[in-house]
Amino acid sequence: MTKFANSIKKFLKSEDGPTAVEYAVMLALIIVVCLAAVSAVGSNANARFNKVSSYLT
């Protein structure tokens, strides 16, 4: 039981947990920015293809 309590104390004192959370938040923000950029590029490309299509017909 003391080994388990010591491991809990060590986990609470270590700073690996907060660092992992910070990295997860940064990764989530990067993913959101990438999705927004891909969406914007996709709509611009779709508009361009529609414009070219209207010129061809």
N, C-alpha and C positions, 0 to 999 in steps of 0.2 A: 504494500500500500504506500509506503514512503517513496518507493521508486516512482510510482505514478504521480504522487504529489510533487516530487522534485521535477519531474518532466513538465508538469503543468506550470510550475513556477518559472522554469527555464523558458518555456514557450511565451509566457506573459512578459518576461523581461527582454526577450530577443526582439530585434527590430525588423525581422524578416517579414512579419505579418503586415505591418503598415506599408512597407516598401512594396510588397506584392499588390496591395490594394491600390497604391498610387500608380503602379504600372498598369493595372487593369483599367483604371479610370482613364489614363492616357490612351490606352489602346482603344477603348470605347469611343473617345473623342476623335481619334484618328479615323476610325471606321465610319463615324457619322460624317466627317468631312469628305472622305472618299466617296461615300454613297451620294452625297449632295453633288459633288463634282461630276460623277458618272451620270447622274440624272440630268444635270444641266447640259452636258455634252450630248447625251442621248436625245434630248428635246431639240437641241440645235441641229443635230444631224438629221433628225426626222423632218424638221422644217425645211432643211436644205434639199433633202431627197424629194419632198413633196413639191418644192419649187421647180426642181429640174424635171420632175415628172409632168408638171403642168406645161412646161415649155415644150416637151417632146410630143404631147398629144394635141 
